[in-house]
Amino acid sequence: MRKRSTRDRLARSVLLGALAAAAAIYWLVRELELDVDVLINYLLASLVLVGAAIAVALLAAWLLRVLRR
């Protein structure tokens, strides 16, 4: 039997965590009778905010690298 690498375990943990979160959200939507369209809009807004934060961080890292040369 092959020993699992840390990378394999991390990928499995992330996948299982994402599936558990999706199942919990699905259950909450059904249990609380939430509007799916509103939740999708919240998801898209959060993705835009996270993407913007990542873009700013990448720009700052690139700028620091250019200024150090």
C-alpha positions as a Markdown table, in Angstrom:
| # | Residue | x | y | z |
|---|---|---|---|---|
| 1 | Met | 0.0 | 0.0 | 0.0 |
| 2 | Arg | 1.4 | 3.4 | -1.0 |
| 3 | Lys | 1.7 | 6.1 | 1.7 |
| 4 | Arg | -0.3 | 9.1 | 0.9 |
| 5 | Ser | 1.6 | 12.3 | 0.4 |
| 6 | Thr | 0.7 | 15.5 | 2.2 |
| 7 | Arg | -0.5 | 17.0 | -1.0 |
| 8 | Asp | -2.9 | 14.1 | -1.6 |
| 9 | Arg | -4.3 | 14.5 | 1.9 |
| 10 | Leu | -4.7 | 18.2 | 1.5 |
| 11 | Ala | -6.5 | 17.9 | -1.8 |
| 12 | Arg | -8.8 | 15.3 | -0.3 |
| 13 | Ser | -9.5 | 17.4 | 2.8 |
| 14 | Val | -10.3 | 20.5 | 0.6 |
| 15 | Leu | -12.6 | 18.5 | -1.6 |
| 16 | Leu | -14.5 | 16.9 | 1.3 |
| 17 | Gly | -14.7 | 20.3 | 3.1 |
| 18 | Ala | -16.2 | 21.9 | -0.1 |
| 19 | Leu | -18.7 | 19.0 | -0.5 |
| 20 | Ala | -19.7 | 19.3 | 3.2 |
| 21 | Ala | -20.2 | 23.1 | 2.8 |
| 22 | Ala | -22.3 | 22.7 | -0.3 |
| 23 | Ala | -24.4 | 20.1 | 1.4 |
| 24 | Ala | -24.9 | 22.4 | 4.4 |
| 25 | Ile | -25.9 | 25.3 | 2.2 |
| 26 | Tyr | -28.3 | 23.1 | 0.2 |
| 27 | Trp | -29.9 | 21.9 | 3.5 |
| 28 | Leu | -30.2 | 25.5 | 4.8 |
| 29 | Val | -31.8 | 26.8 | 1.6 |
| 30 | Arg | -34.4 | 24.0 | 1.8 |
| 31 | Glu | -34.9 | 24.2 | 5.5 |
| 32 | Leu | -35.2 | 28.0 | 5.7 |
| 33 | Glu | -36.9 | 28.5 | 2.3 |
| 34 | Leu | -34.3 | 31.0 | 1.2 |
| 35 | Asp | -34.3 | 32.5 | -2.3 |
| 36 | Val | -31.7 | 30.9 | -4.4 |
| 37 | Asp | -31.4 | 33.8 | -6.8 |
| 38 | Val | -30.4 | 36.1 | -3.9 |
| 39 | Leu | -27.9 | 33.6 | -2.6 |
| 40 | Ile | -26.3 | 33.3 | -6.1 |
| 41 | Asn | -26.0 | 37.1 | -6.2 |
| 42 | Tyr | -24.3 | 37.1 | -2.9 |
| 43 | Leu | -21.9 | 34.4 | -4.1 |
| 44 | Leu | -21.1 | 36.3 | -7.2 |
| 45 | Ala | -20.5 | 39.5 | -5.2 |
| 46 | Ser | -18.2 | 37.7 | -2.8 |
| 47 | Leu | -16.3 | 36.2 | -5.7 |
| 48 | Val | -15.8 | 39.6 | -7.2 |
| 49 | Leu | -14.5 | 41.0 | -3.9 |
| 50 | Val | -12.1 | 38.0 | -3.4 |
| 51 | Gly | -10.9 | 38.4 | -6.9 |
| 52 | Ala | -10.3 | 42.1 | -6.4 |
| 53 | Ala | -8.3 | 41.4 | -3.2 |
| 54 | Ile | -6.2 | 38.8 | -5.0 |
| 55 | Ala | -5.6 | 41.3 | -7.9 |
| 56 | Val | -4.5 | 44.0 | -5.5 |
| 57 | Ala | -2.2 | 41.6 | -3.7 |
| 58 | Leu | -0.6 | 40.4 | -6.9 |
| 59 | Leu | -0.2 | 44.0 | -8.1 |
| 60 | Ala | 1.5 | 44.9 | -4.8 |
| 61 | Ala | 3.9 | 41.9 | -5.0 |
| 62 | Trp | 4.8 | 42.7 | -8.6 |
| 63 | Leu | 5.4 | 46.4 | -7.7 |
| 64 | Leu | 7.6 | 45.4 | -4.8 |
| 65 | Arg | 9.6 | 43.1 | -7.0 |
| 66 | Val | 10.0 | 45.8 | -9.7 |
| 67 | Leu | 11.1 | 48.4 | -7.2 |
| 68 | Arg | 13.7 | 46.1 | -5.6 |
| 69 | Arg | 15.6 | 45.8 | -8.9 |
